[in-house]
Amino acid sequence: MSAKGCSRIVRNALVGVFSALVSLAVFAQAYPTRAIEVIAHNSAGSGSDLFCRSVSEIIRREKFLPQPLRVVNRVGGAGTVAFNFFKTKRGDPYYMLSVNSAMLVMAYRPDMNIGLENYTPVALMAIDPQVIMVPANSPYKTFKDLVEAGRSAPETLVAATTSLTGAGRLVVYLMEKAVPGAKFKIVTFKGGGDAVTSTAGGHTTFTTENLGEGLGFVEAKLLRILAITSDQRLPHAPVVPTLRELGYPITAGTMRGLAFPGAVPKEAVTTMETALEQAHKSPAWKELAKRNILQDVFMGSADFTKYLTQRMEESRGFYDAIGLGKAKQ
């Protein structure tokens, strides 16, 4: 090749690199230029929905982003409607997904074809512990009363959960594992709000959903809390005992975080991670976490990605036990 040809190739390569750098700079300055859709796969009033709307409102009010986060509930098929839609948005930084245990479930299901590599985790903002709640007039005054009744009369006590694979269902599985012979009937609902409403109305025996979803009923003395699934008592709920201190080796909780689809520009991740961290540091978020008895944590994109991988490994036993085991390829 002639010197002239080599020179032209080098010049074109340099132009390409320069153009890419300019594009990145423009992207970083401009993004986002329009509203970002945040997908909540549960119904309005569920823990995921409330989390998304709360974060969206804080970001809007404090102007942490130049464009709003617009929450859209895509409900149906135990999350399949939302996740099937989300996986079509690969590379698009104008769509985000509310992250909870459903992400791990979908990643484990061979029919969904949406493993963890198809997500770009942005931030984990809290762990929402599960709680065992019964109607205020329930004959079961303690957690031990409840599980012993489940052992004495298997599959007669009804547990209200959001899905057959969610964190609430995991707690029931762990209850049965901790008390051999105990067996509960499971009834699922579109969202945690529906599940706790059912229990508050006396239509189901108990629920293992998040306290934030049932807090109004607890305050109205329609629901009573028997125990919480966090590692230790929470400072803003000191009277609620943990299952571990009651002698049951059960810890669980719903992740509260957000993720982009896979392969989005790194600049979008950085911008959104920064906005979410600012929201997490705000007084409004601190008050929200306290009011809803959340384990207040923050993980950026890199740490959150590692955490999801760890949670997946920890969940395999449960998924296999309920028949969700991923087919070997």
C-alpha positions in Angstrom: 0.0 0.0 0.0 1.3 3.5 -0.9 2.2 6.1 1.7 -0.7 8.1 0.5 -3.1 5.2 1.1 -1.8 4.6 4.6 -2.1 8.3 5.4 -5.7 8.3 4.2 -6.6 5.2 6.4 -4.9 6.8 9.5 -6.7 10.1 8.8 -10.1 8.4 8.5 -9.5 6.4 11.6 -8.7 9.5 13.6 -11.8 11.2 12.2 -13.8 8.2 13.3 -12.3 8.3 16.8 -12.9 12.1 17.1 -16.5 11.7 15.9 -17.1 9.0 18.4 -15.7 11.2 21.2 -17.8 14.1 20.1 -20.9 11.9 20.0 -20.2 10.6 23.5 -19.8 14.2 24.8 -23.0 15.3 23.1 -24.9 12.3 24.5 -23.6 12.9 28.0 -24.7 16.5 27.8 -28.1 15.9 26.2 -29.4 12.7 27.9 -32.2 12.5 28.6 -34.0 14.6 26.0 -37.4 13.0 26.7 -39.3 11.2 29.4 -38.0 7.8 30.5 -40.6 5.0 30.9 -40.2 3.1 34.1 -41.9 -0.3 33.9 -43.6 -1.7 37.0 -44.8 -5.2 36.3 -47.1 -5.2 39.3 -50.4 -3.4 39.8 -50.9 0.1 41.1 -50.5 0.1 44.9 -48.0 -2.7 44.9 -44.6 -2.2 46.5 -42.8 -2.0 43.2 -45.3 0.5 41.9 -45.1 2.7 45.0 -41.3 2.6 44.9 -41.2 3.7 41.3 -43.6 6.5 41.8 -41.9 7.7 44.9 -38.5 7.8 43.2 -40.0 9.5 40.1 -41.6 12.2 42.2 -38.4 12.9 44.1 -36.4 13.2 40.9 -39.0 15.5 39.4 -39.4 17.7 42.4 -35.7 18.0 43.1 -34.8 18.4 39.4 -32.1 15.7 39.5 -32.8 15.0 35.8 -34.0 17.4 33.0 -36.7 14.9 32.0 -39.2 13.0 34.1 -39.5 9.3 34.9 -42.9 8.1 33.7 -44.2 5.0 35.5 -46.2 2.6 33.4 -47.8 -0.6 34.9 -47.5 -3.4 32.5 -49.4 -6.2 34.3 -50.1 -9.7 33.4 -48.8 -13.2 33.2 -47.0 -13.1 36.5 -44.7 -10.5 35.0 -44.2 -12.0 31.6 -46.1 -9.1 29.9 -43.6 -6.6 31.3 -40.5 -8.6 30.8 -41.3 -9.7 27.3 -41.9 -6.0 26.4 -38.7 -4.9 28.2 -36.4 -7.4 26.4 -37.4 -5.8 23.1 -35.8 -2.5 24.2 -32.2 -3.7 24.2 -29.8 -0.7 24.0 -32.6 1.9 24.6 -31.8 4.1 27.6 -35.4 5.5 27.6 -36.8 2.4 29.2 -36.1 1.2 32.8 -37.5 -1.7 34.8 -38.4 -1.9 38.5 -36.1 -4.6 39.9 -37.3 -7.1 42.4 -37.2 -10.9 42.7 -39.2 -11.2 39.5 -36.0 -10.3 37.5 -34.3 -13.4 39.0 -37.3 -15.6 38.2 -37.4 -14.5 34.6 -33.7 -15.0 34.3 -34.1 -18.5 35.6 -37.0 -19.5 33.3 -35.7 -21.1 30.0 -38.8 -20.1 28.2 -38.2 -16.3 28.8 -34.7 -16.2 27.3 -33.8 -13.1 29.3 -30.9 -13.9 31.5 -29.1 -11.4 33.7 -26.8 -10.5 30.8 -29.9 -8.9 29.2 -30.1 -6.2 31.9 -27.9 -3.3 32.9 -28.5 -2.8 36.6 -28.3 0.8 37.6 -28.9 1.1 41.4 -30.3 -0.8 44.3 -31.9 1.7 46.8 -33.4 -0.5 49.5 -34.4 -4.0 50.7 -38.0 -4.2 51.5 -38.4 -7.0 54.1 -41.3 -9.3 53.9 -43.6 -9.4 57.0 -46.1 -12.0 58.2 -49.4 -10.2 58.7 -52.8 -11.6 59.8 -56.2 -9.9 60.2 -56.5 -8.0 63.4 -59.1 -10.4 64.8 -57.1 -13.5 63.8 -56.9 -16.4 66.3 -53.2 -16.6 65.6 -51.5 -14.3 68.1 -47.9 -15.3 67.3 -45.9 -16.6 64.4 -45.6 -20.0 66.2 -49.4 -20.2 66.5 -49.6 -19.8 62.8 -47.0 -22.3 61.7 -48.2 -24.9 64.2 -51.7 -24.5 62.9 -50.2 -25.1 59.4 -48.7 -28.3 60.7 -51.8 -29.5 62.5 -54.1 -28.9 59.5 -52.0 -28.9 56.3 -53.2 -26.9 53.3 -56.1 -25.3 55.1 -54.6 -22.0 56.0 -54.4 -19.6 53.0 -51.4 -17.4 52.3 -51.9 -14.4 50.0 -48.9 -13.6 47.8 -48.3 -11.8 44.6 -47.0 -14.7 42.6 -46.0 -18.4 42.8 -42.3 -17.4 42.5 -42.0 -14.0 44.3 -40.4 -13.1 47.6 -43.7 -13.5 49.5 -44.0 -17.1 48.1 -40.3 -17.7 49.0 -41.2 -16.8 52.6 -44.0 -19.4 52.7 -41.5 -22.0 51.3 -39.0 -21.2 54.0 -41.8 -21.4 56.7 -42.7 -24.9 55.5 -39.0 -25.9 55.4 -38.4 -24.6 58.9 -41.5 -26.4 60.4 -41.6 -29.9 58.9 -45.2 -31.0 58.2 -46.5 -27.4 57.8 -48.2 -26.8 54.5 -50.1 -23.8 53.4 -52.5 -23.1 50.5 -51.3 -20.4 48.2 -53.5 -17.8 46.5 -51.9 -15.3 44.2 -52.8 -11.8 43.3 -51.7 -9.2 40.7 -49.9 -7.1 43.2 -49.0 -6.9 46.9 -51.7 -4.3 47.4 -54.3 -6.8 46.4 -52.8 -9.5 48.5 -52.8 -7.5 51.7 -56.3 -6.2 51.0 -57.5 -9.7 50.8 -56.0 -10.6 54.2 -57.2 -7.3 55.8 -60.7 -8.3 54.7 -60.5 -11.7 56.2 -60.6 -13.5 52.9 -57.1 -15.1 53.4 -55.5 -16.3 56.6 -52.2 -14.4 56.3 -50.0 -12.6 53.8 -46.2 -12.5 53.5 -45.9 -9.4 51.4 -44.1 -6.1 52.2 -45.1 -4.0 55.1 -45.2 -0.9 52.9 -48.1 -2.5 51.1 -50.0 -3.2 54.2 -49.0 -0.3 56.4 -52.3 1.6 56.0 -54.2 -1.5 57.2 -51.8 -1.9 60.1 -52.3 1.7 61.2 -56.0 1.3 60.8 -55.8 -1.8 63.0 -57.1 -4.1 60.3 -53.9 -6.1 60.1 -51.5 -7.3 62.8 -47.8 -8.0 62.3 -46.4 -11.3 63.6 -42.8 -11.0 62.5 -40.4 -9.5 60.0 -37.9 -11.2 57.7 -34.9 -8.8 58.1 -31.6 -9.9 59.7 -32.3 -7.7 62.8 -35.0 -5.5 64.1 -35.2 -2.2 62.2 -34.6 1.0 64.2 -37.9 2.5 63.1 -39.9 -0.7 63.9 -38.3 -1.8 67.2 -41.4 -3.7 68.4 -41.5 -6.0 65.4 -39.6 -9.3 66.1 -37.5 -10.9 63.4 -38.1 -14.6 62.6 -34.5 -15.3 63.5 -34.8 -14.1 67.0 -38.0 -16.2 67.3 -35.9 -19.2 66.4 -36.7 -19.6 62.7 -33.8 -19.4 60.2 -35.6 -17.2 57.8 -34.5 -14.0 56.1 -35.9 -12.6 52.9 -36.7 -9.3 51.3 -37.7 -7.6 48.1 -35.1 -5.6 46.2 -36.1 -2.1 45.3 -33.9 -0.9 42.4 -33.9 0.0 38.8 -32.3 -1.4 35.6 -31.9 -0.5 32.0 -32.1 -3.1 29.2 -28.8 -4.6 28.2 -26.2 -2.8 26.0 -27.3 0.8 26.8 -24.6 3.5 26.5 -22.4 3.8 29.6 -23.1 7.5 29.7 -26.8 6.8 30.3 -25.9 4.5 33.2 -23.6 7.1 34.8 -26.2 9.8 34.4 -29.0 7.7 35.9 -26.9 6.2 38.6 -25.9 9.7 39.7 -29.6 10.9 39.7 -30.7 7.9 41.8 -27.9 8.4 44.3 -28.9 12.0 44.7 -32.5 10.9 45.2 -31.3 8.3 47.8 -29.5 11.0 49.8 -32.5 13.3 49.8 -34.5 14.0 53.0 -37.6 12.9 51.1 -36.2 9.4 50.4 -35.0 9.1 54.0 -38.5 9.9 55.3 -40.0 7.4 52.8 -37.6 4.6 53.8 -38.4 5.2 57.5 -42.2 5.4 56.9 -42.2 2.2 54.9 -39.7 0.4 57.2 -37.2 -0.3 54.4 -33.6 -1.5 54.9 -32.0 1.6 53.5 -29.0 0.7 51.3 -27.5 2.0 48.1 -25.5 0.1 45.5 -24.3 1.6 42.2 -24.3 -0.3 38.9 -21.2 -2.4 39.5 -22.0 -3.5 43.0 -25.7 -4.1 42.1 -24.7 -6.4 39.2 -22.6 -8.5 41.6 -25.4 -8.6 44.2 -27.9 -9.9 41.6 -25.6 -12.7 40.7 -25.3 -13.6 44.3 -29.0 -13.5 44.9 -29.5 -15.8 41.8 -27.3 -18.4 43.3 -29.0 -18.2 46.7 -32.4 -18.6 45.0 -31.7 -21.7 43.0 -32.8 -24.2 45.7 -36.2 -22.5 46.0 -36.7 -22.3 42.2 -35.8 -25.9 41.8 -38.1 -26.9 44.7 -41.1 -25.3 43.0 -40.4 -26.8 39.6 -38.8 -23.7 38.0 -35.4 -25.3 37.5 -33.8 -24.0 34.4 -33.4 -26.6 31.6 -29.8 -27.6 30.9 -28.7 -26.4 27.5 
